[in-house]
């Protein structure tokens, strides 16, 4: 009897010691400060080509950290990944699918009506179904998934992620590596 209890206990400890990686999908994204992120399904996660420390919180959320940069990976209800980052000096933002990545050719994001203000005096307005305007000028729109799109006008790119609870996460990148989180009005 003691052998069975010991075997079950050791098996349980082995499972607990094995890092869970279900929350990590295959992805290739670029973040605002030019940070390149790559992950294979189940991990590992690489930040600028170096393997990052991965922490899986549950099946829908994980974080990868390296040298003061943390990449947050959240799985949306539609199965797409929402990826954001926090870096040194308070840098933060939403990461976008890398150029040429398969995700860039799929999905059709639903544009909701919203108004937002971004740091640096950047105003964003979207009509339901589009178009999107940055500082009053119609922006070029690119849909990457059902829940994520970008609007670009000049050197400013606004990234919009529709979260599972219906809220919007909006960030921007601009000239000189400017970036930040936009506030809904």
Phi and psi in degrees as a GROMACS rama.xvg file:
@    title "Ramachandran Plot"
@    xaxis  label "Phi"
@    yaxis  label "Psi"
@TYPE xy
-63.2862  -34.0335  UNK-2
-65.9625  -39.4012  UNK-3
-66.4988  -45.1789  UNK-4
-61.9625  -43.5743  UNK-5
-63.4657  -42.6699  UNK-6
-64.2976  -43.6101  UNK-7
-64.9304  -41.7999  UNK-8
-62.6623  -43.789  UNK-9
-66.0985  -39.4111  UNK-10
-63.3416  -41.4417  UNK-11
-63.5725  -40.6288  UNK-12
-66.3162  -38.4225  UNK-13
-63.9064  -40.6107  UNK-14
-66.3365  -39.8224  UNK-15
-67.8186  -31.2975  UNK-16
-80.3859  -17.4602  UNK-17
-79.4095  123.297  UNK-18
-67.867  131.706  UNK-19
-77.7899  137.395  UNK-20
-131.461  19.8595  UNK-21
-64.02  -25.6588  UNK-22
-82.3797  3.46182  UNK-23
-108.668  108.124  UNK-24
-86.7732  169.337  UNK-25
-71.7515  130.414  UNK-26
-156.96  154.757  UNK-27
-136.665  111.595  UNK-28
-132.995  160.661  UNK-29
-123.068  133.487  UNK-30
-101.269  168.224  UNK-31
-53.3462  -38.8215  UNK-32
-86.6392  20.4332  UNK-33
79.0632  15.1892  UNK-34
-74.6794  124.62  UNK-35
-97.9946  130.963  UNK-36
-125.142  132.004  UNK-37
-131.367  138.499  UNK-38
-141.581  139.754  UNK-39
-90.583  154.485  UNK-40
-56.4443  126.238  UNK-41
86.8673  -6.25735  UNK-42
99.8831  171.981  UNK-43
-76.653  176.258  UNK-44
-113.354  135.106  UNK-45
-115.052  132.797  UNK-46
-112.286  118.764  UNK-47
48.9976  41.5295  UNK-48
84.1971  -3.86812  UNK-49
-109.345  137.477  UNK-50
-65.8517  130.233  UNK-51
-97.5375  160.054  UNK-52
-74.6743  122.678  UNK-53
-104.633  132.181  UNK-54
-126.803  118.275  UNK-55
-99.3103  121.468  UNK-56
-90.2536  -37.3896  UNK-57
-163.783  -173.834  UNK-58
-65.5358  -15.4723  UNK-59
-114.451  -0.243599  UNK-60
-151.051  132.658  UNK-61
-147.227  163.818  UNK-62
-134.281  142.347  UNK-63
-122.098  131.769  UNK-64
-127.059  143.078  UNK-65
-158.842  124.599  UNK-66
48.6724  47.2366  UNK-67
84.62  1.0445  UNK-68
-111.101  130.049  UNK-69
-118.332  127.212  UNK-70
-102.504  123.631  UNK-71
-103.219  128.719  UNK-72
-120.529  114.998  UNK-73
-117.383  132.536  UNK-74
-91.3009  119.541  UNK-75
-76.2029  166.083  UNK-76
-63.3319  -24.2189  UNK-77
-86.1355  4.37892  UNK-78
90.6656  -8.20639  UNK-79
-79.6384  158.93  UNK-80
-98.3979  134.007  UNK-81
-102.186  120.843  UNK-82
-121.144  129.532  UNK-83
-135.659  170.724  UNK-84
-141.375  157.318  UNK-85
-131.2  130.771  UNK-86
-127.193  -176.331  UNK-87
-58.9662  147.39  UNK-88
70.9234  18.0767  UNK-89
84.4046  5.34685  UNK-90
-60.9341  141.274  UNK-91
-163.585  163.971  UNK-92
164.688  -177.712  UNK-93
-95.9274  138.07  UNK-94
-92.2891  146.513  UNK-95
-112.486  150.874  UNK-96
-54.8573  137.587  UNK-97
-65.8264  151.061  UNK-98
-55.1581  132.289  UNK-99
84.2645  -4.368  UNK-100
-70.5221  147.065  UNK-101
-56.8515  -34.4372  UNK-102
-62.0142  -24.3648  UNK-103
-68.5796  -18.5055  UNK-104
-104.077  3.74207  UNK-105
-114.454  160.769  UNK-106
80.1686  159.336  UNK-107
-141.432  99.5169  UNK-108
-65.0586  141.644  UNK-109
-87.1821  120.347  UNK-110
-88.828  120.783  UNK-111
-94.9087  157.368  UNK-112
-68.8989  128.33  UNK-113
-161.573  159.728  UNK-114
-128.93  136.795  UNK-115
-143.971  155.038  UNK-116
-118.505  131.47  UNK-117
-110.507  156.384  UNK-118
-54.414  152.003  UNK-119
83.8912  13.1468  UNK-120
73.6108  27.4169  UNK-121
-91.8112  120.824  UNK-122
-104.274  141.928  UNK-123
-125.088  131.518  UNK-124
-133.426  133.953  UNK-125
-131.147  132.668  UNK-126
-87.3333  150.362  UNK-127
-58.5793  125.492  UNK-128
85.0458  -5.22112  UNK-129
98.4097  169.104  UNK-130
-80.3704  -179.951  UNK-131
-113.123  136.855  UNK-132
-118.013  135.444  UNK-133
-114.379  119.673  UNK-134
50.2961  41.1849  UNK-135
82.5916  -4.07544  UNK-136
-106.159  136.336  UNK-137
-63.693  130.407  UNK-138
-97.3285  156.156  UNK-139
-75.072  130.464  UNK-140
-108.787  132.719  UNK-141
-132.421  123.568  UNK-142
-96.2186  130.182  UNK-143
-106.933  -23.0407  UNK-144
-161.828  -178.419  UNK-145
-66.7944  -19.3214  UNK-146
-119.819  5.79824  UNK-147
-141.224  132.148  UNK-148
-145.253  165.073  UNK-149
-127.166  147.062  UNK-150
-123.776  130.148  UNK-151
-127.533  134.576  UNK-152
-142.644  116.671  UNK-153
64.5228  -128.382  UNK-154
-95.8872  9.01574  UNK-155
-108.19  129.969  UNK-156
-120.778  127.99  UNK-157
-107.957  128.701  UNK-158
-106.28  130.255  UNK-159
-126.359  121.98  UNK-160
-116.405  122.721  UNK-161
-87.214  115.539  UNK-162
-81.6223  163.924  UNK-163
-59.1433  -30.4527  UNK-164
-86.3068  5.81737  UNK-165
92.1727  -7.62039  UNK-166
-79.3171  164.745  UNK-167
-113.636  136.918  UNK-168
-105.89  122.45  UNK-169
-127.774  129.483  UNK-170
-137.766  170.334  UNK-171
-140.592  158.536  UNK-172
-130.095  147.61  UNK-173
-144.812  -170.04  UNK-174
-61.9621  150.455  UNK-175
67.4395  27.9422  UNK-176
65.4209  20.7655  UNK-177
-64.5284  143.38  UNK-178
-163.153  163.396  UNK-179
171.893  177.992  UNK-180
-96.727  134.466  UNK-181
-94.0956  150.043  UNK-182
-108.145  130.474  UNK-183
-66.3725  142.179  UNK-184
